[in-house]
Structures are given as C-alpha cells and as structure tokens.
Amino acid sequence: MGQYERLMAMAEDELTQYSTDARKIEKLRQKIGLSVSAGEQKQVKQQLEAELPTGGLFKLIEAQRQTVALPFWGIAGLGLLLGISFMQPIDFVATIIGTYVAITVQKLGWQLQAKRLVLQTLEDIEQRVKNPAQT
C-alpha cells in the first residue's frame, strides 16, 4: 500500500471519531509526521490538490453527503413499500437503484471528506514548519 492509500485510510479512521476537525487534524498530523517523509508529503499534497473538486455537485456531496443521499434512500424505501404492498416485482428495481445510488453518494462524500482532511493536515504541517513560533 502506497503512502497515498495509507494516508486516506488514516483519515477515514479519524473521520469515524466524534471530535472537532481541529482535533482530527492534530491527531492526523502526529501520525503523518511520524510515518511520512517531507518529500512524500509534498507529493501527496500535489496529488490531492489536483484531485479535489473546487465547486459544483462534488463540493456539495463532500459537505452534505447525507442530505444528498436522503432522497435516494426515500426512493429505495418507497420502491420496497410499493413492491411489497402491490406485489409488483418491478418496484423492487427502484429499491435496488435507490439503494445503490445512496450508498455510492455517501461513499463518495466520505472519500472526499477524507481527502480534504489529509490536505488540511498537510497544509497545517507545512505552516508549522515555516512558522514554528506559532505552535
């Protein structure tokens, strides 16, 4: 597993913790500082800056993944309800499609949020290296 994948895994682990973004960055900063060299940090930062979207739908999914996925969960539930109550097997297609889209949206939002957390952490490390007196 490369450094990029390791950092994404560490960020996703931090996202599961209930804490503030500042605390997540602090904990991730310590882990990155111990395990990733400065050159690799710059490479990962450049890769993240190129990958992360700057606007549009992906930015909305990153910020509000559950809100964006909610209508698709509703479609899945409605398809299940109608499929069972009216005994229409075709309604189960809506359940399958709605569930797939909702899970995909939430997974994409989770990954985008992890990437943003790593990028913020790398920027924090870079700032602390440039200005060590402000720590």
Backbone torsions as a table, in degrees:
resi	resn	phi	psi	omega
1	MET	NA	128.8	-179.3
2	GLY	-75.8	172.1	-179.1
3	GLN	-60.9	-39.9	-178.9
4	TYR	-59.5	-48.4	179.9
5	GLU	-65.3	-38.4	178.0
6	ARG	-62.9	-42.8	179.5
7	LEU	-65.2	-38.0	177.9
8	MET	-65.3	-40.5	178.4
9	ALA	-64.6	-41.1	178.1
10	MET	-64.2	-40.7	-179.8
11	ALA	-66.9	-40.6	177.8
12	GLU	-64.7	-35.4	175.3
13	ASP	-63.8	-40.2	178.9
14	GLU	-68.0	-32.6	179.7
15	LEU	-66.7	-24.2	179.5
16	THR	-74.7	-17.6	-179.9
17	GLN	-81.4	138.3	177.1
18	TYR	-86.1	98.2	177.8
19	SER	-159.4	174.6	-179.7
20	THR	-74.6	162.8	178.1
21	ASP	-63.0	-36.7	179.9
22	ALA	-62.9	-40.6	179.0
23	ARG	-67.8	-40.5	177.6
24	LYS	-62.0	-43.4	179.0
25	ILE	-63.6	-41.6	179.7
26	GLU	-61.5	-46.2	-179.8
27	LYS	-67.3	-40.4	179.7
28	LEU	-69.7	-34.8	178.6
29	ARG	-60.4	-42.5	179.2
30	GLN	-64.1	-42.7	-179.7
31	LYS	-65.8	-44.0	-179.4
32	ILE	-66.1	-41.5	-179.8
33	GLY	-60.2	-32.4	-179.4
34	LEU	-83.2	-28.6	-169.4
35	SER	-113.5	-11.0	-175.0
36	VAL	-126.0	130.2	179.8
37	SER	-73.0	165.4	-177.8
38	ALA	-63.7	-39.2	179.0
39	GLY	-64.3	-43.0	178.3
40	GLU	-67.0	-34.4	177.1
41	GLN	-61.5	-41.9	179.4
42	LYS	-66.2	-39.6	178.6
43	GLN	-63.6	-45.0	179.9
44	VAL	-65.2	-39.8	179.3
45	LYS	-62.7	-43.6	178.3
46	GLN	-63.4	-40.3	179.3
47	GLN	-65.4	-41.9	179.4
48	LEU	-66.3	-41.5	178.9
49	GLU	-62.1	-34.1	178.6
50	ALA	-74.6	-32.3	-175.4
51	GLU	-83.7	-37.3	-172.7
52	LEU	-69.0	134.4	177.9
53	PRO	-73.1	150.8	-178.4
54	THR	-103.2	-11.2	179.8
55	GLY	-169.8	-179.3	175.2
56	GLY	84.0	-153.0	-174.4
57	LEU	-65.0	-38.5	-179.1
58	PHE	-64.8	-35.6	177.0
59	LYS	-65.1	-40.2	177.1
60	LEU	-64.9	-42.6	178.9
61	ILE	-64.0	-38.7	178.6
62	GLU	-63.1	-42.8	-175.8
63	ALA	-80.6	-35.6	-172.6
64	GLN	-135.1	55.9	-174.4
65	ARG	-62.5	-36.7	-178.5
66	GLN	-72.0	-35.8	178.4
67	THR	-67.5	-39.9	179.2
68	VAL	-68.9	-35.8	-177.8
69	ALA	-79.3	-19.7	-175.3
70	LEU	-56.2	-45.2	178.8
71	PRO	-61.5	-32.3	179.8
72	PHE	-73.0	-33.7	172.6
73	TRP	-64.2	-37.0	177.1
74	GLY	-64.4	-42.5	177.5
75	ILE	-62.6	-41.4	178.8
76	ALA	-63.1	-44.1	179.7
77	GLY	-67.0	-40.8	179.2
78	LEU	-66.2	-40.3	176.4
79	GLY	-62.6	-39.0	177.7
80	LEU	-66.4	-44.5	179.8
81	LEU	-62.2	-47.9	-179.3
82	LEU	-69.2	-35.6	178.4
83	GLY	-64.5	-38.4	179.7
84	ILE	-76.9	-46.5	-173.3
85	SER	-72.6	-35.8	-179.0
86	PHE	-100.9	2.4	-178.8
87	MET	51.8	45.6	178.7
88	GLN	-108.8	104.7	-178.9
89	PRO	-62.5	-25.2	-179.0
90	ILE	-66.2	-26.8	178.7
91	ASP	-67.8	-22.0	178.0
92	PHE	-69.2	-20.0	175.6
93	VAL	-62.7	-41.4	177.5
94	ALA	-61.7	-36.8	177.8
95	THR	-63.8	-45.7	-178.6
96	ILE	-65.9	-47.1	-178.5
97	ILE	-66.2	-45.1	179.6
98	GLY	-60.7	-43.0	179.1
99	THR	-64.8	-44.4	-179.9
100	TYR	-60.9	-47.1	-178.5
101	VAL	-65.6	-42.6	-179.3
102	ALA	-62.2	-44.9	179.5
103	ILE	-65.8	-40.2	179.5
104	THR	-63.6	-43.0	179.0
105	VAL	-63.2	-44.5	-179.2
106	GLN	-67.7	-37.9	178.3
107	LYS	-66.1	-43.1	178.2
108	LEU	-62.0	-44.1	178.1
109	GLY	-62.5	-39.3	178.3
110	TRP	-62.9	-44.3	-179.9
111	GLN	-66.9	-40.9	178.1
112	LEU	-64.3	-39.3	178.9
113	GLN	-66.7	-38.0	177.4
114	ALA	-65.8	-41.6	178.0
115	LYS	-62.8	-42.2	179.4
116	ARG	-64.0	-39.2	178.8
117	LEU	-63.8	-42.8	178.0
118	VAL	-64.1	-43.0	179.8
119	LEU	-62.6	-43.8	178.0
120	GLN	-63.3	-37.9	179.2
121	THR	-66.9	-43.7	178.8
122	LEU	-64.5	-37.5	176.2
123	GLU	-66.3	-36.7	177.2
124	ASP	-65.0	-42.5	178.2
125	ILE	-62.2	-45.0	-179.7
126	GLU	-61.5	-41.1	179.0
127	GLN	-66.1	-40.5	180.0
128	ARG	-67.7	-30.9	177.4
129	VAL	-70.5	-40.2	-179.8
130	LYS	-71.8	-38.4	-177.1
131	ASN	-125.0	75.0	-176.8
132	PRO	-68.2	-18.2	-177.8
133	ALA	-73.1	-20.8	-176.2
134	GLN	-92.0	13.3	-179.2
135	THR	-79.8	NA	NA
